[in-house]
């Protein structure tokens, strides 16, 4: 009976994490689609501007540019060749810039990566969400988010994200607790769940007001 109860508790926890991941994935898809649409519209705008330039209609060009810039999402349009990852980073970069949080990215990834894109983006978005939330609670002069993404040994993907934080980080038997509620932190739990599923590894450390997440992702064991 005890074993059955433990299994049920684990299944409930996994189902809860999956529901959170699905919600995060839906939000990411919306952001990615918005960026893709912006890229598509940009090509159309260039054609329109080219036609106006040929006609020499400077005032119409000025008015057109003004109207277009009001509608373009405030996102950096290019970080890497992989469009899905590029869109995720652009989304969080825009959120950081909106709050004047320094956001630095070092990335060396090809257009096609060896790990599952959905898993990668869920891990990345959970980490960036946590980094953004911590930064918003940190003194302005200390705020920063630093990201490194790169390949290792041809089929491994390494992620390192650092952010400053103020206040106390709480743990319970090695599990990070949420700063918003008296429960385990969902973001890091989701990351651990995905990493363990694929046979990767993760390490979370904090020292001198800097929180560091190091993740190793590998192709899914069952793939």
C-alpha positions in Angstrom: 0.0 0.0 0.0 2.8 2.4 0.9 4.5 1.7 -2.5 1.3 2.2 -4.3 0.7 5.6 -2.5 4.3 6.6 -3.4 3.8 5.7 -7.0 0.5 7.7 -7.1 2.2 10.7 -5.5 5.0 10.6 -8.1 2.5 10.3 -11.0 0.5 13.2 -9.7 3.7 15.3 -9.4 4.7 14.3 -12.9 1.3 15.1 -14.3 1.4 18.5 -12.6 4.8 19.3 -14.0 3.7 18.2 -17.5 0.7 20.6 -17.2 2.9 23.4 -16.3 5.3 22.6 -19.1 2.4 22.4 -21.6 1.2 25.9 -20.5 4.8 27.3 -20.8 5.1 25.6 -24.2 1.9 27.1 -25.5 3.1 30.6 -24.4 6.4 29.9 -26.2 4.6 28.8 -29.4 2.7 32.1 -29.4 5.9 34.1 -29.0 7.6 32.1 -31.7 4.7 32.6 -34.1 4.6 36.3 -33.4 8.3 36.5 -34.3 7.9 34.5 -37.4 5.0 36.6 -38.5 7.1 39.7 -37.9 9.8 38.4 -40.1 7.3 37.6 -42.9 5.8 41.0 -42.6 9.2 42.6 -42.7 9.8 41.2 -46.2 6.5 42.6 -47.3 7.4 46.0 -45.9 10.7 46.1 -47.8 8.8 45.5 -51.0 6.4 48.3 -50.2 9.2 50.7 -49.4 11.1 49.8 -52.5 8.0 50.6 -54.6 7.6 53.9 -52.8 11.3 54.8 -53.2 11.0 54.2 -57.0 8.1 56.6 -57.1 10.2 59.2 -55.1 7.4 59.7 -52.6 9.4 60.6 -49.5 6.5 61.8 -47.3 4.6 58.6 -47.9 7.7 56.6 -47.0 8.1 58.5 -43.7 4.4 57.9 -42.8 4.7 54.2 -43.7 7.8 53.7 -41.6 6.2 55.4 -38.7 3.1 53.2 -38.8 5.2 50.1 -39.2 7.5 50.7 -36.4 4.6 51.1 -34.0 3.5 47.6 -34.7 6.8 45.7 -34.8 7.5 43.7 -31.6 10.4 45.0 -29.7 12.6 41.9 -30.2 16.1 41.4 -31.4 15.6 39.5 -34.6 18.6 37.3 -34.6 20.7 35.5 -32.1 21.4 32.1 -33.8 20.5 30.1 -36.9 17.9 27.9 -35.1 14.7 29.9 -35.5 12.9 28.4 -32.5 15.7 29.0 -30.1 16.3 32.4 -31.6 12.6 33.3 -31.0 12.7 32.2 -27.3 15.8 34.2 -26.6 14.4 37.2 -28.4 11.2 37.0 -26.4 13.0 37.1 -23.0 15.5 39.7 -24.3 12.5 41.9 -25.1 11.1 41.4 -21.6 14.5 42.2 -20.0 15.0 45.3 -22.1 11.5 46.5 -21.2 12.7 46.4 -17.6 16.2 47.8 -18.4 17.9 44.6 -17.3 21.2 44.0 -18.9 20.9 40.8 -21.1 24.0 39.3 -22.5 24.1 36.3 -24.8 27.0 34.1 -26.1 25.7 31.4 -28.4 27.2 28.9 -30.8 24.5 26.6 -32.1 23.8 25.4 -35.6 20.4 25.6 -37.3 19.8 21.9 -36.5 20.5 20.7 -33.0 21.0 17.2 -31.7 18.5 17.4 -28.8 14.8 17.7 -28.8 13.8 21.4 -29.6 10.8 21.3 -27.3 12.8 20.0 -24.4 15.5 22.6 -25.0 13.1 25.5 -25.2 11.2 24.4 -22.1 14.5 24.2 -20.1 15.7 27.5 -21.5 12.4 29.3 -20.9 12.1 28.0 -17.3 15.6 29.2 -16.5 15.1 32.6 -18.2 11.8 33.0 -16.4 13.4 32.4 -13.1 16.4 34.7 -13.9 14.0 37.5 -15.0 11.9 37.2 -11.8 15.0 37.2 -9.6 16.3 40.2 -11.5 13.1 42.2 -10.9 13.6 41.8 -7.2 17.3 42.8 -7.3 18.8 46.2 -6.8 18.9 48.0 -10.1 22.7 48.5 -10.2 23.3 44.7 -9.7 20.8 43.4 -12.3 22.1 41.3 -15.1 21.3 38.1 -17.0 24.2 36.3 -18.8 23.6 33.3 -21.1 25.9 30.9 -22.7 24.7 28.2 -25.1 27.0 25.9 -27.1 27.7 22.4 -28.3 30.1 19.9 -26.8 31.4 16.7 -28.2 29.1 17.0 -31.3 25.8 15.8 -29.7 25.7 17.5 -26.2 24.2 21.0 -25.6 25.5 23.0 -22.7 23.5 25.8 -21.1 24.8 28.3 -18.5 22.7 31.1 -17.2 23.8 33.5 -14.4 21.8 36.2 -12.8 22.2 38.4 -9.7 19.7 38.0 -6.9 18.8 39.7 -3.6 17.4 38.0 -0.6 17.6 34.5 0.6 17.4 31.3 -1.4 15.6 28.5 0.4 16.2 24.8 -0.1 14.6 21.7 1.4 16.7 18.5 1.1 18.4 19.9 -2.0 15.1 21.1 -3.6 14.8 24.9 -4.2 11.6 26.5 -2.8 9.6 29.1 -4.6 10.0 32.7 -3.5 6.4 33.3 -4.3 4.8 30.6 -2.3 5.7 28.0 0.3 6.2 25.2 -2.2 8.9 23.7 -4.3 10.0 25.9 -7.2 8.2 24.7 -10.3 10.7 26.1 -12.8 13.7 24.2 -11.5 11.6 21.1 -10.9 10.6 21.1 -14.5 14.2 21.6 -15.7 15.3 18.6 -13.5 12.5 16.5 -14.9 13.4 17.1 -18.5 17.1 16.7 -17.9 16.7 13.4 -16.1 14.3 12.2 -18.8 17.0 12.7 -21.5 19.9 11.4 -19.4 21.6 14.8 -19.1 22.8 16.6 -16.0 22.1 19.9 -14.1 23.8 21.9 -11.4 22.5 24.9 -9.5 24.8 27.0 -7.4 24.7 30.5 -5.7 27.5 32.5 -4.3 28.1 36.2 -3.6 24.6 37.2 -4.8 25.0 35.3 -8.2 22.8 32.3 -9.1 24.2 30.0 -11.7 22.4 27.2 -13.6 24.5 24.7 -15.6 22.6 22.3 -17.8 23.8 19.4 -20.1 21.2 18.2 -22.6 21.7 15.1 -24.7 19.6 13.3 -27.3 16.6 11.6 -25.7 17.6 8.1 -24.4 14.5 6.6 -26.2 15.1 8.4 -29.5 
